[in-house]
Amino acid sequence: MKNTRIIELSAMIWMTFVIISCTSNKGVDLDTCTRINLNEEYGDVSVFDIFSKIEVFPLEMTDSSILARISEYDIWKDTIYIFDNQQDDIFVFEITGKFIGRLNRRGNRPGEYIRIADMNINRFSGNLEVLSVDGRIIVYDRKNLSFLSQITLPTYFVHSFQNVSQDYDVLYFNSKTDNVLFLYSRKEDKIVASEWKIPEALSFTGFLPLKPFYVYNDSLYLYKGYFGETYLVTSDTTSILRPHHSWDFGDNTFNLDAVLPEKDWRYYDDIYMKGSAKQALGFVPCFENNKFYMMKFRYRNEEKFLFYDKKEKNSKLFHVFKEGFPIYIRFVDNEYGISICEVDYKEKHMNISVLDDENRRRFLSINEESNPFVIRFKFKP
């Protein structure tokens, strides 16, 4: 009887997370909401249902280009900039793998960084910008990596940043008590607005990304990892975030209003890691292009990948492709989805049968001593 009551109590707690429809999502218009039934049978999804070609590019190995641990990367046209947080350097390669150069400027003098917290290619200036942990944005020429200038932020409590416009940056800091998003004006040299307070119980959990941004058609968007809502990031000091898109998973939708304040973040992190919730959680990362909304999340102790076709209004939901591998893209535009794979996961993240002869040859050349390799997925037209 005692066990039965415990089970009933647990069920009652989790039923409070139910959202009946998109209209329950505060501030999000119904027209921007997509309804998905996670319990529907979607059938097998082939990689060729979404992509027309898969290419593999091993990253060149030289004495100067050996990678240890990739934290993040950014892509500018056909060049990829990789932040290795173990070596605290930025490596530059052509997208096809040829090594171009390496940024290694640790120090506290102008043009040097203490440690790298984040990096971006500024899409307005085309420069490489590096966030140092002491609150400076250091600007380098993206081609020759020469030092150009630096900006000293009014706060060093910044985990990541993105450019909103030529003047404005958005700064992100995962805090337990305060707003986590700040709008910074370079011209005025001050923070002009802030918003988005995360419930303390969810801070520092797997629900939240370290860098909750993506760029779509030259506009910046933010996604909230606990239920996948996306927002246009603006330079409007009265409201930085404008609702863009949300998801309605029916009874499987996570309800932020039902977070239990008496529980600390360990309780919710344990739920996320064990997958014991019946709600979709941890929408990290989220992307978008002209054809799809794309995201990875956890549901019933399993990773799920969702590609929602905007025009056809249908979904492709899967754990792995029919060919037996998942997709961990970290960069998306209207033509490609791109990921970088460590050699230890080579066989888990690719099936050689989907590659043509040239890409199969490159894939087979990768061994345990190789650098990581780029996987480029070309979207079907």
C-alpha positions as CSV (number, residue, x, y, z in Angstrom):
1,M,0.0,0.0,0.0
2,K,2.9,2.4,0.9
3,N,4.5,1.8,-2.5
4,T,1.2,2.4,-4.3
5,R,0.8,5.7,-2.5
6,I,4.3,6.8,-3.5
7,I,3.6,5.9,-7.1
8,E,0.3,7.8,-7.0
9,L,2.0,10.9,-5.5
10,S,4.7,10.9,-8.1
11,A,2.1,10.7,-10.8
12,M,0.3,13.6,-9.3
13,I,3.4,15.7,-9.2
14,W,4.2,15.1,-12.9
15,M,0.7,15.6,-14.0
16,T,1.1,19.2,-13.0
17,F,3.5,19.6,-15.9
18,V,0.8,19.0,-18.5
19,I,0.0,21.8,-20.9
20,I,-3.2,21.2,-22.8
21,S,-2.6,23.5,-25.8
22,C,-0.4,26.1,-27.3
23,T,-2.6,28.8,-25.8
24,S,-1.2,27.9,-22.4
25,N,2.3,29.2,-23.5
26,K,2.3,32.7,-22.2
27,G,3.2,35.4,-24.7
28,V,3.3,33.1,-27.7
29,D,0.7,33.4,-30.5
30,L,-1.1,30.3,-31.5
31,D,0.0,30.7,-35.1
32,T,3.6,30.3,-34.1
33,C,3.0,27.0,-32.2
34,T,3.4,23.5,-33.7
35,R,1.6,20.6,-32.2
36,I,3.4,17.2,-32.1
37,N,2.2,13.9,-30.8
38,L,5.3,12.2,-29.4
39,N,3.4,8.9,-29.0
40,E,2.5,8.6,-32.7
41,E,4.2,6.0,-34.8
42,Y,6.4,8.0,-37.2
43,G,8.2,5.0,-38.8
44,D,11.8,4.8,-39.8
45,V,13.5,7.9,-41.1
46,S,16.3,7.6,-43.6
47,V,19.1,10.1,-43.7
48,F,18.1,10.6,-47.4
49,D,14.6,11.6,-46.4
50,I,16.2,14.9,-45.3
51,F,19.6,15.1,-47.0
52,S,20.7,14.5,-50.6
53,K,24.4,14.0,-49.9
54,I,26.7,13.4,-46.9
55,E,30.4,14.4,-47.1
56,V,33.3,13.6,-44.8
57,F,36.4,15.9,-44.4
58,P,39.2,14.8,-42.1
59,L,40.8,17.8,-40.4
60,E,44.5,18.0,-41.4
61,M,47.1,16.9,-38.9
62,T,50.2,18.9,-38.5
63,D,52.4,19.7,-35.5
64,S,50.4,22.9,-35.1
65,S,46.9,21.6,-35.8
66,I,46.4,18.7,-33.3
67,L,43.1,19.0,-31.6
68,A,42.5,17.9,-28.0
69,R,38.9,18.8,-26.9
70,I,36.5,20.8,-29.1
71,S,34.2,23.1,-27.1
72,E,32.5,24.9,-30.0
73,Y,33.0,26.1,-33.5
74,D,31.7,28.8,-35.8
75,I,31.7,28.8,-39.6
76,W,32.2,31.8,-41.9
77,K,31.6,30.8,-45.6
78,D,34.0,27.9,-46.2
79,T,36.2,28.4,-43.1
80,I,35.6,26.8,-39.7
81,Y,36.9,28.3,-36.5
82,I,37.3,25.7,-33.7
83,F,37.7,26.5,-30.0
84,D,39.7,23.8,-28.2
85,N,39.1,24.5,-24.5
86,Q,41.8,22.1,-23.3
87,Q,44.5,23.9,-25.2
88,D,42.7,27.2,-24.9
89,D,43.4,28.0,-28.6
90,I,41.3,28.6,-31.7
91,F,42.2,26.5,-34.8
92,V,41.2,27.6,-38.3
93,F,40.5,25.1,-41.1
94,E,39.0,25.2,-44.5
95,I,35.7,23.3,-44.3
96,T,37.3,20.6,-46.5
97,G,39.9,20.0,-43.7
98,K,43.0,22.0,-44.8
99,F,44.7,23.6,-41.8
100,I,45.0,27.4,-42.1
101,G,46.2,28.8,-38.8
102,R,46.0,28.9,-35.0
103,L,45.3,31.6,-32.5
104,N,47.4,31.2,-29.3
105,R,47.6,34.5,-27.4
106,R,47.2,33.8,-23.7
107,G,48.2,36.7,-21.4
108,N,46.8,39.9,-20.0
109,R,48.2,42.5,-22.4
110,P,46.2,44.1,-25.2
111,G,45.4,41.5,-27.8
112,E,45.8,38.6,-25.3
113,Y,43.2,36.6,-23.4
114,I,43.4,35.1,-19.9
115,R,41.3,32.1,-20.9
116,I,38.7,31.8,-23.6
117,A,35.1,31.8,-22.4
118,D,33.4,32.0,-25.9
119,M,34.1,33.0,-29.5
120,N,32.1,34.2,-32.5
121,I,32.6,35.4,-36.0
122,N,30.9,38.8,-36.0
123,R,28.5,38.5,-39.0
124,F,28.4,42.3,-39.4
125,S,32.2,43.0,-39.4
126,G,33.4,39.6,-40.4
127,N,36.0,39.7,-37.6
128,L,36.8,36.9,-35.1
129,E,35.8,38.0,-31.6
130,V,37.0,36.2,-28.5
131,L,35.5,36.6,-25.0
132,S,38.1,36.4,-22.3
133,V,37.0,35.2,-18.8
134,D,38.0,38.6,-17.4
135,G,35.2,40.3,-19.4
136,R,37.0,41.5,-22.5
137,I,36.0,40.9,-26.1
138,I,39.2,40.8,-28.1
139,V,38.8,41.4,-31.9
140,Y,41.0,39.7,-34.4
141,D,41.2,39.8,-38.2
142,R,39.6,36.5,-39.2
143,K,42.1,36.0,-42.1
144,N,45.5,36.5,-40.6
145,L,44.4,36.5,-36.9
146,S,46.1,39.8,-36.2
147,F,44.9,41.8,-33.2
148,L,42.6,44.7,-34.1
149,S,40.9,46.0,-30.9
150,Q,39.3,45.1,-27.6
151,I,36.2,45.9,-25.7
152,T,36.1,45.9,-21.9
153,L,32.6,44.8,-20.8
154,P,31.0,46.4,-17.6
155,T,30.8,42.8,-16.2
156,Y,32.9,39.7,-16.4
157,F,30.0,37.4,-15.4
158,V,29.4,36.3,-19.0
159,H,29.3,32.7,-20.3
160,S,28.6,33.5,-23.9
161,F,27.8,36.3,-26.3
162,Q,26.3,37.0,-29.7
163,N,26.1,40.0,-32.0
164,V,22.6,41.5,-32.4
165,S,23.6,44.4,-34.7
166,Q,26.7,46.4,-35.4
167,D,26.3,48.2,-32.1
168,Y,24.5,45.8,-29.8
169,D,25.7,42.5,-28.3
170,V,23.6,40.1,-26.2
171,L,25.4,38.7,-23.2
172,Y,24.3,35.4,-21.5
173,F,25.1,34.3,-17.9
174,N,23.5,31.4,-16.2
175,S,22.5,32.8,-12.8
176,K,20.4,31.4,-10.0
177,T,18.9,34.7,-8.9
178,D,19.1,37.4,-11.5
179,N,18.2,38.0,-15.2
180,V,20.5,36.0,-17.4
181,L,20.3,38.0,-20.6
182,F,21.9,41.4,-21.0
183,L,21.8,43.9,-24.0
184,Y,25.1,45.7,-24.3
185,S,25.7,48.8,-26.4
186,R,29.2,49.2,-27.8
187,K,28.6,52.9,-28.6
188,E,27.3,53.7,-25.1
189,D,29.7,51.2,-23.4
190,K,27.0,50.0,-21.0
191,I,24.3,47.4,-20.5
192,V,21.0,49.0,-21.6
193,A,18.5,46.2,-20.8
194,S,18.2,42.8,-19.2
195,E,15.6,40.0,-19.0
196,W,14.8,36.3,-18.7
197,K,15.1,35.0,-15.1
198,I,15.5,31.3,-15.0
199,P,13.8,29.4,-12.1
200,E,16.6,28.6,-9.6
201,A,15.6,25.0,-9.5
202,L,16.5,24.7,-13.2
203,S,19.7,26.6,-13.3
204,F,22.9,24.6,-14.0
205,T,20.9,21.6,-15.2
206,G,20.9,19.7,-18.5
207,F,17.8,21.7,-19.4
208,L,19.9,24.7,-20.3
209,P,22.4,25.2,-23.0
210,L,25.7,27.0,-22.4
211,K,25.1,29.0,-25.6
212,P,21.3,29.3,-26.4
213,F,21.6,31.0,-29.7
214,Y,21.3,30.3,-33.4
215,V,21.4,32.5,-36.6
216,Y,18.7,32.2,-39.2
217,N,18.6,34.3,-42.3
218,D,21.0,36.8,-40.7
219,S,18.8,37.3,-37.6
220,L,19.7,36.1,-34.1
221,Y,17.4,33.7,-32.2
222,L,17.4,32.3,-28.7
223,Y,16.0,29.0,-27.5
224,K,14.9,28.1,-24.0
225,G,16.1,24.6,-23.4
226,Y,13.5,23.5,-20.9
227,F,10.6,23.5,-23.5
228,G,12.1,24.6,-26.8
229,E,10.4,28.0,-27.3
230,T,12.4,30.2,-29.6
231,Y,12.6,34.0,-29.6
232,L,13.9,36.7,-32.0
233,V,16.7,38.6,-30.2
234,T,16.3,42.4,-30.8
235,S,18.0,45.6,-29.7
236,D,14.7,46.9,-28.2
237,T,15.6,48.0,-24.7
238,T,12.0,47.5,-23.6
239,S,11.8,43.9,-24.7
240,I,15.0,42.1,-25.9
241,L,13.1,38.8,-26.8
242,R,10.1,38.6,-29.1
243,P,8.2,35.2,-29.3
244,H,9.0,33.3,-32.5
245,H,8.0,29.7,-32.2
246,S,6.8,27.2,-29.6
247,W,5.9,23.5,-29.4
248,D,2.8,21.8,-28.0
249,F,3.4,18.1,-27.1
250,G,0.0,17.8,-25.3
251,D,0.4,15.8,-22.1
252,N,4.1,15.5,-22.7
253,T,4.8,19.3,-22.6
254,F,6.9,20.6,-19.8
255,N,5.1,23.4,-17.8
256,L,7.5,25.9,-16.4
257,D,4.8,27.2,-14.0
258,A,4.7,23.9,-12.2
259,V,8.4,23.8,-11.2
260,L,8.6,22.9,-7.5
261,P,10.4,25.8,-5.8
262,E,11.3,23.6,-2.8
263,K,13.4,21.4,-5.0
264,D,17.0,22.4,-5.9
265,W,18.7,22.0,-9.3
266,R,20.0,18.5,-8.5
267,Y,16.5,17.2,-8.3
268,Y,15.7,18.4,-11.8
269,D,19.1,17.5,-13.2
270,D,18.6,14.0,-12.0
271,I,15.2,13.8,-13.7
272,Y,16.8,15.1,-16.9
273,M,19.8,12.7,-16.8
274,K,17.7,9.6,-15.9
275,G,14.9,10.5,-18.3
276,S,12.3,9.7,-15.6
277,A,9.9,12.4,-16.7
278,K,7.1,11.8,-19.1
279,Q,7.7,15.3,-20.6
280,A,9.9,16.3,-23.4
281,L,12.9,18.1,-21.8
282,G,16.3,19.5,-22.7
283,F,15.9,21.1,-26.1
284,V,19.6,21.5,-26.9
285,P,20.4,22.5,-29.6
286,C,17.6,24.1,-31.7
287,F,18.1,25.3,-35.2
288,E,16.0,26.6,-38.1
289,N,16.4,27.2,-41.9
290,N,13.9,27.9,-44.7
291,K,12.7,24.4,-44.7
292,F,12.9,22.9,-41.2
293,Y,12.6,23.6,-37.5
294,M,15.2,21.2,-36.0
295,M,16.0,20.2,-32.5
296,K,17.4,17.5,-30.2
297,F,15.7,16.7,-26.9
298,R,15.1,13.9,-24.3
299,Y,11.9,11.9,-24.0
300,R,11.4,8.8,-21.9
301,N,15.1,8.3,-21.3
302,E,16.1,8.6,-25.0
303,E,17.5,11.2,-27.2
304,K,15.1,12.3,-29.9
305,F,15.7,14.3,-33.1
306,L,12.9,16.3,-34.7
307,F,12.8,17.8,-38.1
308,Y,9.6,19.7,-38.8
309,D,8.9,20.6,-42.4
310,K,7.5,24.2,-42.4
311,K,5.9,24.0,-45.8
312,E,4.5,20.4,-45.7
313,K,3.7,20.7,-42.0
314,N,4.8,17.2,-41.2
315,S,7.4,15.8,-38.8
316,K,10.3,13.4,-38.9
317,L,10.9,12.1,-35.3
318,F,13.6,9.5,-34.6
319,H,16.3,8.3,-32.2
320,V,18.7,7.3,-35.0
321,F,18.3,7.2,-38.7
322,K,17.2,4.0,-40.4
323,E,20.8,3.6,-41.3
324,G,21.7,3.3,-37.7
325,F,23.4,6.5,-36.6
326,P,22.2,9.8,-34.9
327,I,22.8,13.4,-36.1
328,Y,24.7,15.9,-34.0
329,I,24.7,19.0,-36.1
330,R,26.0,22.2,-34.5
331,F,25.7,24.5,-37.5
332,V,22.8,25.0,-39.9
333,D,22.1,27.2,-42.9
334,N,19.8,26.8,-45.8
335,E,22.1,24.5,-47.6
336,Y,24.0,22.4,-45.1
337,G,24.0,21.0,-41.6
338,I,27.5,20.5,-40.2
339,S,28.9,18.5,-37.3
340,I,32.4,17.7,-36.1
341,C,32.9,14.1,-34.9
342,E,35.7,12.8,-32.6
343,V,37.4,9.7,-34.0
344,D,36.4,7.6,-30.9
345,Y,32.8,7.9,-32.1
346,K,33.5,7.4,-35.8
347,E,31.5,4.1,-36.2
348,K,28.6,5.3,-34.0
349,H,28.0,8.6,-35.9
350,M,28.3,7.4,-39.5
351,N,27.3,4.4,-41.6
352,I,29.7,3.9,-44.5
353,S,26.9,2.7,-46.8
354,V,25.5,6.3,-47.1
355,L,28.8,7.7,-48.5
356,D,29.8,7.8,-52.2
357,D,33.2,6.4,-53.2
358,E,35.2,9.5,-52.6
359,N,33.7,10.2,-49.1
360,R,34.0,6.5,-48.2
361,R,37.7,6.7,-49.0
362,R,38.2,9.7,-46.8
363,F,36.2,8.1,-44.0
364,L,38.3,4.9,-44.1
365,S,41.5,7.0,-43.9
366,I,40.5,8.2,-40.4
367,N,42.2,6.2,-37.6
368,E,42.6,6.5,-33.8
369,E,45.5,8.9,-34.3
370,S,43.6,11.3,-36.6
371,N,42.1,14.6,-35.8
372,P,38.3,14.9,-35.6
373,F,36.5,15.1,-38.9
374,V,33.8,17.2,-40.4
375,I,30.5,15.7,-41.5
376,R,28.6,17.9,-43.9
377,F,24.9,17.1,-44.7
378,K,23.4,18.7,-47.8
379,F,19.7,19.4,-47.4
380,K,17.4,18.2,-50.1
381,P,15.9,21.0,-52.2
